[in-house]
Amino acid sequence: MAEHADHPAYPVGLRLAGRRVVVVGGGQVAQRRLPALIAAGADITLVSPSATPSVEAMADAGEIRWERRRYEDGDLADTWYALVASDDDAANDAASAEAERTRTWCVRSDNADVATAWTPATGRSEGVTVAVLSTDAQGRDPRHSAAVRDAVVEALRDGTLAAPHHRTRPTPGVALVGGGPGDPDLITVRGRRLLAEADVVIADRLGPRDLLDELPPHVEVIDAAKIPYGRFMAQEAINRALIEHARAGKAVVRLKGGDPFVFGRGMEEAQALAAEGIPCTVVPGISSSISVPGAAGIPVTHRGVAHEFTVVSGHVAPDDERSLVDWAALARLRGTLVLLMAVDKIGAIAEALVAHGKSPDTPVALVQEGTTASQRRVDATLATVAERAAAEDVRPPAVIVIGDVVAIGPDTAPLSAGQPDPGTRTPTE
């Protein structure tokens, strides 16, 4: 390769499905490279006397064939592509020489200068593979290539780098996207990418509103809180808007706060779309039920304190005949209770829990506008929460946490190593 060192590598995509690939060496390099070769559908033979546990697991699963021995001349017969990555210099040189004789493209992990092929820094985003190679053959910088790869892939995933489809475009339909608890950085990568590809966005009031300002000018943004027909018909109106825009061939995103299926009526919208034969994609979101307490420094579970947490909608009072909640059962639980949509009912809820046996001294925290710049936390007990919420003018959206975990924080003394979990019985008990 020395006589060709001044020339840059020619980039190409290898179609290896069903074609023989040989990997020499079962160490860390093979562990990193094998998953992509498996995903490409290659017929892979590993030649190595040993392998890492992860590589061995691939062989046990039948994803590769493993010949547990050193490389021997002739191992590259009928091979399309070879990856030489052992810690045996002599074996690497011999395998590389065979690849040269048999005209097999060969990657050398130990000496790229004598290889006939280089592995680019690759990443993938929704049907696109980004591969980056240094063009300067004399000054290859793999870390720089990886950094460029990461920047491009991240930008494609989060929508900051828009790449419109021209030959084909995504199938028209609706994506129910969970926007997370409010901080725009907490939407999922897939959710943000779908926003960047949308023609129409129907947004909730509690969705990450800052993301709407990043949308291209042609995107139609519909405020779901202001869809006509009145409050009682609001959900039906949203369903109609989703259906009408999807039928018009638009890529529609229904941007919801939290997760679409956690008190978000996402299934109602999915059912309405299914009834009309409209494709629907559900993109889960980070639920405020766990993220907002976390942002306020409250763990919903903690070793020795809470082994379970229960998420409850508090929009219906305990004494309302429409309530589906067993408040008596909740009062008996020892774990954490997380209430959503419960600010105006917290007094009645606290009374019900105490009436059914919950201690009035049970800690309570109200976290308003969690994860946003306006986040604030108000602490109380079941006995005082109604008064405290009124005095502090706590308003929706707020997540309410009830339980001993409210008193846990970074400064709380942790259980020492070897100390048994107070909530766990020993085998002799």
C-alpha positions as CSV (number, residue, x, y, z in Angstrom):
1,M,0.0,0.0,0.0
2,A,3.0,2.3,0.4
3,E,3.0,3.3,-3.3
4,H,-0.7,4.3,-3.0
5,A,-0.4,6.2,0.3
6,D,-0.9,9.6,-1.3
7,H,-4.3,8.8,-2.6
8,P,-7.5,9.1,-0.6
9,A,-9.7,6.1,-0.1
10,Y,-12.7,5.6,-2.5
11,P,-15.9,5.4,-0.4
12,V,-18.3,2.6,-1.3
13,G,-21.1,0.8,0.4
14,L,-20.7,-3.0,0.5
15,R,-23.8,-5.2,0.1
16,L,-22.7,-8.2,2.2
17,A,-26.1,-10.0,2.7
18,G,-25.5,-13.7,2.2
19,R,-21.9,-13.2,1.3
20,R,-19.0,-14.8,3.2
21,V,-17.1,-12.5,5.6
22,V,-14.2,-13.7,7.8
23,V,-13.2,-12.1,11.0
24,V,-9.8,-13.0,12.5
25,G,-9.7,-12.3,16.2
26,G,-12.5,-12.3,18.8
27,G,-11.4,-9.3,21.0
28,Q,-12.8,-5.8,21.5
29,V,-12.4,-4.8,17.9
30,A,-14.5,-7.7,16.7
31,Q,-17.0,-7.0,19.5
32,R,-17.5,-3.5,18.1
33,R,-17.6,-4.4,14.4
34,L,-19.6,-7.7,14.4
35,P,-23.1,-6.2,15.1
36,A,-22.9,-4.0,12.0
37,L,-21.8,-7.0,9.9
38,I,-24.6,-9.1,11.4
39,A,-27.1,-6.3,10.6
40,A,-25.9,-6.3,7.0
41,G,-26.8,-10.0,6.7
42,A,-23.3,-11.2,6.1
43,D,-22.4,-14.9,6.4
44,I,-19.8,-14.5,9.1
45,T,-17.1,-16.9,10.2
46,L,-15.0,-16.0,13.2
47,V,-11.5,-17.5,13.4
48,S,-10.0,-17.1,16.9
49,P,-8.9,-19.3,19.8
50,S,-10.8,-17.1,22.2
51,A,-13.4,-14.4,22.3
52,T,-15.0,-11.8,24.6
53,P,-18.2,-12.9,26.4
54,S,-20.2,-10.7,24.0
55,V,-18.7,-12.2,20.9
56,E,-19.2,-15.7,22.4
57,A,-22.9,-14.8,23.0
58,M,-23.2,-14.0,19.2
59,A,-21.9,-17.4,18.4
60,D,-24.1,-19.1,20.9
61,A,-27.1,-17.3,19.3
62,G,-26.2,-18.5,15.9
63,E,-25.4,-15.1,14.5
64,I,-21.9,-16.1,13.6
65,R,-19.9,-19.3,13.2
66,W,-16.9,-19.6,15.5
67,E,-13.9,-21.7,14.6
68,R,-12.0,-21.8,17.9
69,R,-8.4,-21.9,16.5
70,R,-5.7,-19.7,15.1
71,Y,-5.8,-18.4,11.6
72,E,-4.6,-20.8,8.9
73,D,-3.7,-20.1,5.3
74,G,-6.8,-20.7,3.1
75,D,-9.3,-19.4,5.7
76,L,-10.1,-16.5,3.3
77,A,-11.2,-18.8,0.4
78,D,-14.3,-17.5,-1.3
79,T,-14.4,-14.5,1.1
80,W,-15.7,-11.2,0.0
81,Y,-14.5,-9.1,2.9
82,A,-12.1,-9.7,5.8
83,L,-11.6,-8.0,9.1
84,V,-8.2,-8.8,10.6
85,A,-8.2,-7.9,14.3
86,S,-6.3,-10.4,16.4
87,D,-3.4,-9.7,18.8
88,D,-1.2,-12.1,16.9
89,D,1.0,-10.0,14.6
90,A,2.1,-13.0,12.5
91,A,-1.4,-14.2,12.0
92,N,-2.5,-10.7,11.0
93,D,0.3,-10.4,8.5
94,A,-0.5,-13.8,7.0
95,A,-4.2,-13.2,6.7
96,S,-3.5,-9.8,5.1
97,A,-1.2,-11.4,2.6
98,E,-3.8,-14.0,1.7
99,A,-6.4,-11.3,1.3
100,E,-4.0,-9.5,-1.1
101,R,-3.5,-12.7,-3.2
102,T,-7.2,-13.5,-3.3
103,R,-8.2,-9.9,-4.0
104,T,-10.3,-9.8,-0.9
105,W,-11.0,-6.4,0.6
106,C,-9.3,-6.5,4.0
107,V,-9.4,-4.2,7.1
108,R,-6.5,-4.3,9.5
109,S,-7.2,-3.0,12.9
110,D,-3.5,-3.1,13.9
111,N,-2.0,-1.4,10.8
112,A,-4.3,0.6,8.6
113,D,-1.4,1.5,6.3
114,V,-1.2,-2.0,4.9
115,A,-4.9,-2.6,4.7
116,T,-6.8,-2.5,1.4
117,A,-9.9,-1.2,3.1
118,W,-10.7,1.2,6.0
119,T,-13.7,1.2,8.2
120,P,-15.4,4.6,8.3
121,A,-17.0,6.1,11.3
122,T,-20.6,5.2,10.8
123,G,-24.0,6.1,12.3
124,R,-27.6,5.6,11.3
125,S,-30.7,7.7,11.4
126,E,-34.0,6.5,9.9
127,G,-32.8,4.7,6.8
128,V,-29.7,6.8,6.2
129,T,-26.2,5.7,7.0
130,V,-23.6,8.4,7.6
131,A,-20.1,7.2,6.9
132,V,-17.1,9.5,7.5
133,L,-13.5,8.9,6.2
134,S,-10.6,11.2,6.4
135,T,-9.6,12.4,2.9
136,D,-6.0,13.1,3.9
137,A,-4.3,9.7,3.6
138,Q,-1.2,11.0,5.3
139,G,-3.0,12.4,8.3
140,R,-5.9,10.2,9.2
141,D,-7.7,11.3,12.3
142,P,-10.3,8.6,13.4
143,R,-11.4,10.8,16.4
144,H,-12.2,13.7,14.1
145,S,-14.1,11.4,11.7
146,A,-16.1,10.1,14.6
147,A,-16.9,13.6,15.9
148,V,-18.1,14.6,12.4
149,R,-20.2,11.5,12.3
150,D,-21.7,12.1,15.7
151,A,-22.6,15.8,14.8
152,V,-24.3,14.9,11.6
153,V,-26.2,11.9,13.0
154,E,-27.3,13.9,16.1
155,A,-28.5,16.8,13.9
156,L,-30.5,14.4,11.7
157,R,-32.1,12.7,14.7
158,D,-33.1,15.8,16.5
159,G,-34.2,17.7,13.4
160,T,-31.7,20.5,13.5
161,L,-30.4,19.3,10.2
162,A,-33.3,19.0,7.9
163,A,-33.0,16.6,5.0
164,P,-36.2,16.6,2.9
165,H,-37.1,13.5,0.9
166,H,-37.3,14.1,-2.9
167,R,-37.8,10.7,-4.6
168,T,-40.0,9.5,-1.8
169,R,-41.4,11.0,1.3
170,P,-42.7,9.5,4.5
171,T,-46.1,7.8,4.2
172,P,-48.8,10.3,5.2
173,G,-50.3,9.6,8.5
174,V,-50.2,10.7,12.1
175,A,-47.5,10.4,14.8
176,L,-48.7,10.6,18.4
177,V,-45.6,12.1,19.9
178,G,-45.0,12.4,23.7
179,G,-43.2,15.7,24.2
180,G,-42.1,15.0,27.8
181,P,-42.7,17.0,30.9
182,G,-42.0,20.5,29.5
183,D,-38.3,21.0,29.0
184,P,-37.8,20.9,25.2
185,D,-34.5,19.0,25.7
186,L,-36.5,16.1,27.2
187,I,-38.4,15.1,24.1
188,T,-37.2,11.9,22.5
189,V,-34.8,12.0,19.6
190,R,-37.4,10.3,17.4
191,G,-40.1,12.8,18.5
192,R,-38.0,15.7,17.6
193,R,-37.1,14.3,14.2
194,L,-40.7,13.7,13.3
195,L,-41.5,17.2,14.3
196,A,-38.9,18.4,11.8
197,E,-40.6,16.3,9.0
198,A,-44.2,17.4,9.8
199,D,-46.5,19.4,7.6
200,V,-49.0,19.9,10.4
201,V,-48.5,19.9,14.2
202,I,-51.5,19.8,16.5
203,A,-50.1,20.8,19.9
204,D,-51.3,20.5,23.4
205,R,-50.9,23.3,25.9
206,L,-48.7,21.2,28.0
207,G,-46.4,20.1,25.2
208,P,-42.9,21.5,24.9
209,R,-44.0,24.8,23.3
210,D,-40.4,26.1,22.7
211,L,-40.0,23.5,20.0
212,L,-42.8,25.0,17.9
213,D,-40.6,28.1,17.2
214,E,-38.0,25.9,15.5
215,L,-40.4,24.6,12.9
216,P,-40.0,25.7,9.3
217,P,-42.4,28.5,8.2
218,H,-44.5,26.2,6.0
219,V,-45.6,24.0,8.9
220,E,-49.1,24.6,10.1
221,V,-49.4,24.7,13.8
222,I,-52.8,24.1,15.3
223,D,-53.4,24.9,19.0
224,A,-55.4,21.9,20.3
225,A,-56.6,24.0,23.3
226,K,-58.4,26.4,20.9
227,I,-60.0,24.0,18.4
228,P,-63.6,25.1,18.0
229,Y,-66.9,23.3,19.0
230,G,-66.6,23.9,22.7
231,R,-64.9,22.1,25.6
232,F,-67.2,19.1,25.5
233,M,-66.4,18.5,21.8
234,A,-62.7,19.3,22.1
235,Q,-61.5,15.7,21.8
236,E,-63.8,15.0,18.9
237,A,-62.6,18.1,17.2
238,I,-59.0,17.1,17.6
239,N,-59.8,13.7,16.2
240,R,-61.4,15.3,13.2
241,A,-58.5,17.6,12.6
242,L,-56.1,14.7,12.7
243,I,-58.2,12.7,10.2
244,E,-58.8,15.6,7.8
245,H,-55.1,16.6,7.5
246,A,-53.9,13.0,7.2
247,R,-56.4,12.4,4.5
248,A,-55.1,15.4,2.7
249,G,-51.7,13.7,2.4
250,K,-50.0,15.6,5.1
251,A,-47.5,14.3,7.6
252,V,-49.2,15.1,10.9
253,V,-47.7,15.2,14.4
254,R,-50.0,15.2,17.4
255,L,-47.6,16.8,20.0
256,K,-48.7,15.9,23.5
257,G,-47.3,16.6,27.0
258,G,-45.7,13.7,28.8
259,D,-46.5,10.3,27.3
260,P,-49.4,9.9,24.9
261,F,-50.8,6.9,26.8
262,V,-50.4,8.3,30.4
263,F,-53.7,10.3,30.9
264,G,-53.1,11.7,27.4
265,R,-56.1,10.2,25.5
266,G,-53.6,8.9,23.1
267,M,-55.5,5.6,22.6
268,E,-58.7,7.5,21.8
269,E,-56.9,9.3,19.0
270,A,-55.3,6.1,17.8
271,Q,-58.7,4.3,17.7
272,A,-60.2,7.2,15.8
273,L,-57.4,7.0,13.2
274,A,-57.6,3.2,13.0
275,A,-61.4,3.4,12.3
276,E,-60.6,5.6,9.3
277,G,-57.7,3.4,8.1
278,I,-55.1,6.1,8.7
279,P,-51.6,4.9,9.7
280,C,-50.6,5.9,13.2
281,T,-47.2,5.9,14.9
282,V,-46.9,6.1,18.7
283,V,-43.7,7.8,20.0
284,P,-43.5,7.3,23.8
285,G,-42.6,10.3,25.9
286,I,-41.0,10.9,29.3
287,S,-44.0,10.9,31.7
288,S,-44.2,13.8,34.2
289,S,-45.1,11.2,36.8
290,I,-41.5,10.2,37.3
291,S,-39.5,13.0,35.6
292,V,-41.0,15.9,37.5
293,P,-40.4,14.4,40.9
294,G,-36.9,13.5,39.8
295,A,-36.2,17.1,38.6
296,A,-37.3,18.3,42.0
297,G,-34.9,15.9,43.8
298,I,-37.5,13.3,44.8
299,P,-37.0,9.6,43.9
300,V,-40.3,7.9,43.4
301,T,-38.6,4.7,44.7
302,H,-35.7,4.4,47.2
303,R,-34.1,1.4,48.8
304,G,-35.5,0.8,52.2
305,V,-38.2,3.4,51.8
306,A,-40.5,2.6,48.8
307,H,-40.7,-0.6,46.8
308,E,-43.5,0.6,44.5
309,F,-45.1,3.8,43.2
310,T,-48.6,4.3,41.9
311,V,-49.7,7.0,39.4
312,V,-53.2,8.3,39.8
313,S,-55.3,10.9,38.0
314,G,-56.8,13.3,40.5
315,H,-59.1,15.1,38.2
316,V,-62.2,13.5,39.8
317,A,-62.7,13.8,43.5
318,P,-62.8,10.7,45.7
319,D,-66.5,11.1,46.5
320,D,-67.5,11.7,42.8
321,E,-69.5,8.8,41.5
322,R,-67.4,8.9,38.3
323,S,-64.3,8.0,40.2
324,L,-62.6,4.7,39.2
325,V,-59.9,4.9,42.0
326,D,-59.9,2.7,45.1
327,W,-58.7,5.3,47.5
328,A,-59.0,2.9,50.5
329,A,-56.6,0.5,48.8
330,L,-54.2,3.4,48.0
331,A,-54.2,4.5,51.6
332,R,-53.0,1.0,52.7
333,L,-50.0,1.0,50.3
334,R,-46.6,1.7,51.8
335,G,-45.0,3.1,48.7
336,T,-45.2,6.3,46.8
337,L,-48.4,7.9,45.4
338,V,-48.0,10.3,42.5
339,L,-51.0,12.4,41.6
340,L,-51.5,14.1,38.2
341,M,-54.2,16.7,37.5
342,A,-55.0,16.9,41.2
343,V,-54.3,20.5,42.3
344,D,-57.9,21.6,42.8
345,K,-58.8,18.2,44.4
346,I,-55.8,17.7,46.7
347,G,-57.8,18.7,49.8
348,A,-60.5,16.1,49.3
349,I,-57.9,13.5,48.3
350,A,-55.8,14.1,51.4
351,E,-59.0,13.8,53.6
352,A,-59.9,10.5,51.9
353,L,-56.4,9.0,52.4
354,V,-56.4,10.0,56.0
355,A,-59.9,8.7,56.6
356,H,-58.8,5.4,55.2
357,G,-55.8,5.1,57.5
358,K,-53.0,7.1,56.0
359,S,-51.0,9.0,58.6
360,P,-51.8,12.8,58.5
361,D,-48.0,13.3,58.9
362,T,-47.2,11.7,55.6
363,P,-44.9,14.0,53.6
364,V,-46.3,15.7,50.5
365,A,-44.6,17.7,47.8
366,L,-46.3,19.8,45.1
367,V,-44.0,20.4,42.1
368,Q,-45.4,23.1,39.7
369,E,-44.2,23.4,36.1
370,G,-41.6,20.8,36.6
371,T,-38.5,20.7,34.4
372,T,-39.1,24.3,33.2
373,A,-37.5,27.5,34.2
374,S,-40.6,28.2,36.3
375,Q,-40.4,25.1,38.4
376,R,-41.1,25.4,42.1
377,R,-41.6,23.0,44.9
378,V,-44.0,23.3,47.9
379,D,-43.7,20.8,50.8
380,A,-46.4,19.9,53.2
381,T,-48.1,16.9,54.9
382,L,-51.4,15.3,54.2
383,A,-52.8,17.3,57.2
384,T,-51.6,20.6,55.8
385,V,-51.4,20.2,52.0
386,A,-54.7,21.8,51.2
387,E,-53.9,24.9,53.2
388,R,-50.3,25.1,51.9
389,A,-51.4,24.7,48.3
390,A,-53.9,27.6,48.7
391,A,-51.4,29.8,50.6
392,E,-48.7,29.3,48.0
393,D,-51.2,29.6,45.1
394,V,-50.1,26.4,43.5
395,R,-51.6,26.1,40.0
396,P,-51.6,23.5,37.3
397,P,-49.7,21.9,35.8
398,A,-48.3,20.4,39.0
399,V,-47.3,16.9,40.1
400,I,-48.1,15.9,43.6
401,V,-45.9,13.3,45.4
402,I,-47.2,11.6,48.6
403,G,-44.9,9.3,50.7
404,D,-41.7,9.1,52.7
405,V,-39.6,9.5,49.6
406,V,-40.5,13.2,49.7
407,A,-38.1,13.5,52.7
408,I,-35.3,11.8,50.8
409,G,-32.7,14.0,49.2
410,P,-29.0,14.1,48.2
411,D,-28.1,15.0,51.8
412,T,-29.9,12.1,53.3
413,A,-27.6,9.5,54.8
414,P,-27.5,6.5,52.5
415,L,-27.8,2.9,53.6
416,S,-24.3,1.7,54.3
417,A,-22.7,-1.1,52.3
418,G,-23.9,-4.5,53.6
419,Q,-26.8,-2.9,55.5
420,P,-30.0,-4.8,54.8
421,D,-32.9,-3.1,53.2
422,P,-35.4,-2.4,56.0
423,G,-38.2,-3.4,53.6
424,T,-36.7,-6.8,52.8
425,R,-36.9,-9.8,55.0
426,T,-34.0,-12.2,55.5
427,P,-34.4,-15.9,54.5
428,T,-34.7,-16.8,58.2
429,E,-37.6,-14.6,58.9
